[in-house]
Amino acid sequence: MDPTTAQIIKKMDEIATPAIQGFLPVIIDKMTGFKLSQWSAQGKKAYEQEMIEWEKEKNLIMAFSQAEIARKVNNFLNVAEKANKYVNQSKEFLIKDDNDVFWGLLEHSKGISNEDVQDLIAKIIASEYNAPGACSMSTLHTLKSLSKKELENLTFFSNFYLSEYGFLKDFFGMDEKSLSLRVKLKIDYDDFLGLQELGLIQSNDYTMSINIKKDFVFAINYHDEKLVFKATKDFEKWNFPSCYKLTNAGREILEHLDKKKSPDFKEWVNDFFNKKGFNTLLS
């Protein structure tokens, strides 16, 4: 038995336990034809031979080298095992064969070896399993172009994301305070542009025009915190600062990232609105 087959056997043996049920065995059966319950019940040895025979199938050998097969299967099993931690195990398997997003995510997982990207895909797979329709086809298409570096960039820029509004355009301006803060935080605007080109952040900014009376209070959500401001005077047709919104794919992916708050950015936001005629009430 060659080393790559041994690695697959070892992985299958690790996750095939008598108690396993629900999500994981169903998708492994669908994608590979192997039943984890039978694996556990009949013993590993019989399946070792079946795995070898499976690898010898003419259509697979013609399509891929054994090393490529092993890599794809190992990637798939890693993602499936990770996703199993996030699914609602008490939920009946309701994924239909025509759910192209769900099965497409599983198919895409075969080509992903990076642990961080695997974790993200696993969480999105689990969210679609728990609530079919939660993930859009645009997210699947975007994930196919998402590298480890771009995922790191999106996670980093999420530290400067204002929920419901987006990324303040002025934060990327060339005024002294904005520029010095970006230098301090090591923000590369080219990385931000790359996320726009990938389809995670909208390329066009937007604003809104409203009439505001003195003492008008509004709040901006900064992740789990509210930044509250109060108008110091009347504003006629005041334009809310221009923002770049996340795309649908960007929002769906951002839900699964480890977002952090930046005290420096929070201070910048307070100062920014203070200069525009609003006092900070709560921050």
C-alpha positions as CSV (number, residue, x, y, z in Angstrom):
1,M,0.0,0.0,0.0
2,D,1.6,3.3,-1.1
3,P,2.0,6.1,1.5
4,T,-0.7,8.3,0.1
5,T,-3.3,5.5,0.5
6,A,-2.1,5.0,4.0
7,Q,-2.7,8.6,4.8
8,I,-6.3,8.4,3.5
9,I,-6.9,5.2,5.5
10,K,-5.5,6.8,8.6
11,K,-7.8,9.9,8.2
12,M,-10.9,7.8,7.6
13,D,-10.1,5.6,10.6
14,E,-9.7,8.7,12.8
15,I,-13.1,10.1,12.1
16,A,-15.1,6.8,11.7
17,T,-16.4,6.1,15.2
18,P,-19.5,4.0,16.1
19,A,-21.2,7.0,17.6
20,I,-20.9,9.3,14.5
21,Q,-24.1,10.2,12.8
22,G,-25.8,13.0,10.8
23,F,-23.8,15.5,8.7
24,L,-20.4,13.9,8.3
25,P,-21.3,10.4,7.1
26,V,-23.9,11.7,4.7
27,I,-21.6,14.0,2.8
28,I,-18.7,11.5,2.8
29,D,-21.0,8.9,1.4
30,K,-22.3,11.4,-1.2
31,M,-18.8,12.6,-2.3
32,T,-16.8,9.3,-2.0
33,G,-19.2,6.4,-1.9
34,F,-17.9,5.2,1.5
35,K,-20.2,4.7,4.5
36,L,-18.5,5.6,7.8
37,S,-21.0,3.4,9.7
38,Q,-20.0,0.4,7.6
39,W,-16.3,1.3,8.1
40,S,-16.8,1.2,11.8
41,A,-19.0,-1.9,11.9
42,Q,-17.0,-4.1,9.4
43,G,-13.6,-3.0,10.5
44,K,-10.8,-1.1,8.9
45,K,-9.0,-4.0,7.2
46,A,-11.8,-4.8,4.7
47,Y,-11.9,-1.2,3.7
48,E,-8.2,-0.9,3.2
49,Q,-8.5,-3.3,0.3
50,E,-11.6,-1.4,-1.0
51,M,-9.7,1.8,-0.8
52,I,-6.9,0.3,-2.9
53,E,-9.3,-1.0,-5.4
54,W,-11.1,2.3,-5.5
55,E,-7.8,4.0,-6.4
56,K,-7.2,1.6,-9.2
57,E,-10.4,2.5,-11.0
58,K,-9.5,3.3,-14.5
59,N,-11.4,6.6,-14.8
60,L,-9.7,8.0,-11.7
61,I,-6.2,6.9,-12.7
62,M,-6.7,8.5,-16.1
63,A,-7.9,11.7,-14.6
64,F,-5.5,12.2,-11.7
65,S,-2.3,10.9,-10.3
66,Q,-2.5,9.0,-7.1
67,A,-0.8,11.9,-5.3
68,E,-3.4,14.3,-6.6
69,I,-6.3,12.0,-5.6
70,A,-4.8,11.7,-2.1
71,R,-4.5,15.4,-1.8
72,K,-8.0,16.1,-2.8
73,V,-9.5,13.4,-0.6
74,N,-7.4,14.5,2.4
75,N,-8.5,18.2,1.8
76,F,-12.1,17.2,1.6
77,L,-12.0,15.0,4.7
78,N,-10.3,17.9,6.7
79,V,-13.0,20.3,5.7
80,A,-15.8,17.8,6.4
81,E,-14.4,17.1,9.8
82,K,-14.1,20.8,10.6
83,A,-17.6,21.5,9.4
84,N,-19.0,18.7,11.6
85,K,-18.1,20.7,14.6
86,Y,-20.4,23.6,13.6
87,V,-23.4,21.8,12.2
88,N,-26.6,21.3,14.2
89,Q,-26.3,17.5,14.8
90,S,-30.0,17.2,15.9
91,K,-31.1,18.7,12.5
92,E,-32.4,16.3,9.9
93,F,-30.3,16.2,6.7
94,L,-32.4,18.5,4.4
95,I,-29.9,19.3,1.8
96,K,-31.3,18.5,-1.7
97,D,-29.3,17.3,-4.6
98,D,-30.1,20.5,-6.5
99,N,-28.5,22.7,-3.8
100,D,-25.6,23.7,-6.0
101,V,-24.1,26.0,-3.4
102,F,-23.8,23.3,-0.7
103,W,-22.4,20.6,-3.0
104,G,-20.3,23.2,-4.8
105,L,-18.6,24.2,-1.5
106,L,-17.8,20.5,-0.8
107,E,-16.4,20.1,-4.3
108,H,-14.3,23.3,-3.9
109,S,-12.9,22.1,-0.6
110,K,-11.0,19.3,-2.4
111,G,-8.6,21.9,-3.8
112,I,-8.0,23.8,-0.6
113,S,-5.0,22.9,1.5
114,N,-4.6,26.0,3.6
115,E,-5.9,25.5,7.2
116,D,-7.4,29.0,7.5
117,V,-9.2,28.9,4.2
118,Q,-10.4,25.3,5.1
119,D,-11.8,26.7,8.4
120,L,-13.7,29.4,6.6
121,I,-15.2,27.0,4.0
122,A,-16.1,24.6,6.8
123,K,-18.1,27.3,8.7
124,I,-19.9,28.3,5.5
125,I,-20.7,24.7,4.7
126,A,-22.1,24.3,8.2
127,S,-24.2,27.5,7.9
128,E,-25.7,26.3,4.7
129,Y,-26.4,22.9,6.2
130,N,-28.1,24.5,9.3
131,A,-30.1,26.9,7.2
132,P,-30.3,26.0,3.5
133,G,-30.2,29.1,1.4
134,A,-28.0,31.0,3.9
135,C,-25.1,31.1,1.4
136,S,-25.4,32.7,-2.1
137,M,-23.9,31.5,-5.3
138,S,-21.9,34.7,-5.5
139,T,-20.1,33.7,-2.3
140,L,-19.2,30.3,-3.8
141,H,-17.8,32.0,-6.9
142,T,-15.8,34.5,-4.7
143,L,-14.4,31.7,-2.5
144,K,-13.0,30.0,-5.6
145,S,-10.7,33.1,-6.1
146,L,-9.9,33.6,-2.4
147,S,-6.3,32.9,-1.3
148,K,-4.9,32.8,2.1
149,K,-3.4,36.3,1.7
150,E,-6.7,37.8,0.6
151,L,-8.5,36.1,3.5
152,E,-5.9,37.6,5.9
153,N,-6.5,41.0,4.2
154,L,-10.2,40.8,4.6
155,T,-9.9,39.8,8.3
156,F,-7.5,42.7,8.8
157,F,-9.7,45.3,7.2
158,S,-12.7,44.1,9.1
159,N,-11.1,45.9,12.1
160,F,-12.1,49.1,10.4
161,Y,-15.6,48.1,9.3
162,L,-18.7,49.9,10.6
163,S,-21.7,47.6,10.6
164,E,-24.6,48.8,8.4
165,Y,-22.4,51.5,6.8
166,G,-19.2,50.0,5.6
167,F,-15.7,51.5,5.3
168,L,-15.5,55.3,5.6
169,K,-14.0,56.7,2.4
170,D,-12.3,59.5,4.4
171,F,-10.3,57.0,6.3
172,F,-8.3,56.4,3.2
173,G,-7.9,60.1,2.5
174,M,-4.6,62.0,2.4
175,D,-5.2,64.3,5.3
176,E,-2.4,64.2,7.9
177,K,-4.3,62.4,10.6
178,S,-5.7,59.7,8.4
179,L,-2.4,59.2,6.6
180,S,-0.4,58.9,9.8
181,L,-2.9,56.4,11.3
182,R,-2.7,54.2,8.3
183,V,1.0,54.3,8.4
184,K,0.9,53.4,12.1
185,L,-1.5,50.5,11.5
186,K,0.4,49.4,8.4
187,I,-2.6,49.7,6.1
188,D,-1.8,49.1,2.5
189,Y,-4.5,50.6,0.3
190,D,-3.5,48.3,-2.6
191,D,-4.7,45.4,-0.4
192,F,-8.0,47.2,0.0
193,L,-8.3,47.7,-3.8
194,G,-7.5,44.0,-4.2
195,L,-10.5,43.1,-2.1
196,Q,-12.7,45.3,-4.2
197,E,-11.4,43.7,-7.4
198,L,-12.1,40.2,-5.9
199,G,-15.7,41.3,-5.3
200,L,-15.8,41.4,-1.5
201,I,-16.1,45.2,-1.2
202,Q,-18.1,47.4,-3.6
203,S,-15.9,49.7,-5.8
204,N,-18.4,52.6,-5.8
205,D,-18.9,54.6,-2.6
206,Y,-22.3,55.8,-1.5
207,T,-23.7,58.5,0.8
208,M,-27.1,59.7,2.1
209,S,-28.5,63.2,2.5
210,I,-30.7,64.0,5.5
211,N,-31.9,67.0,7.4
212,I,-30.7,67.1,11.0
213,K,-31.9,69.2,13.9
214,K,-29.7,70.3,16.8
215,D,-29.5,67.6,19.5
216,F,-30.3,64.8,17.0
217,V,-28.7,61.6,18.2
218,F,-27.6,58.7,16.1
219,A,-25.5,55.6,16.7
220,I,-22.9,53.7,14.6
221,N,-22.3,50.0,15.3
222,Y,-18.7,49.1,15.5
223,H,-18.9,45.3,15.7
224,D,-20.4,44.7,19.2
225,E,-20.1,48.4,20.3
226,K,-22.2,51.5,19.7
227,L,-20.6,54.8,18.9
228,V,-23.2,57.5,19.7
229,F,-23.1,61.1,18.5
230,K,-25.2,64.2,19.1
231,A,-25.6,67.1,16.6
232,T,-24.4,70.5,18.0
233,K,-26.4,72.5,15.4
234,D,-29.0,72.2,12.7
235,F,-27.9,70.7,9.4
236,E,-29.8,71.1,6.2
237,K,-29.3,68.3,3.7
238,W,-26.3,66.9,5.6
239,N,-24.4,64.3,3.7
240,F,-23.4,61.3,5.7
241,P,-19.7,60.6,5.0
242,S,-19.2,58.4,1.9
243,C,-18.7,54.7,2.5
244,Y,-17.7,51.5,0.7
245,K,-20.2,48.7,1.4
246,L,-19.4,45.0,1.5
247,T,-20.9,43.0,-1.3
248,N,-23.3,40.2,-0.6
249,A,-20.4,37.7,-0.7
250,G,-18.3,40.0,1.5
251,R,-21.0,40.1,4.2
252,E,-21.5,36.4,4.2
253,I,-17.8,35.7,4.5
254,L,-17.3,38.4,7.1
255,E,-19.8,36.7,9.4
256,H,-17.4,33.9,9.9
257,L,-14.2,35.8,10.5
258,D,-12.5,36.7,13.8
259,K,-13.2,40.5,13.8
260,K,-11.3,42.7,16.3
261,K,-11.7,46.4,17.2
262,S,-8.9,48.9,16.9
263,P,-8.7,51.5,19.7
264,D,-6.8,53.8,17.3
265,F,-9.5,53.6,14.6
266,K,-12.3,54.1,17.2
267,E,-10.5,57.3,18.3
268,W,-10.2,58.4,14.7
269,V,-13.9,57.9,14.1
270,N,-14.8,60.0,17.2
271,D,-12.5,62.8,16.1
272,F,-13.8,62.6,12.6
273,F,-17.4,63.2,13.6
274,N,-16.5,65.7,16.3
275,K,-14.9,67.9,13.5
276,K,-18.1,67.6,11.5
277,G,-20.2,69.1,14.4
278,F,-21.2,66.1,16.5
279,N,-20.4,65.5,20.1
280,T,-19.5,62.0,21.3
281,L,-22.1,60.7,23.8
282,L,-21.1,57.1,24.1
283,S,-18.0,55.2,22.9
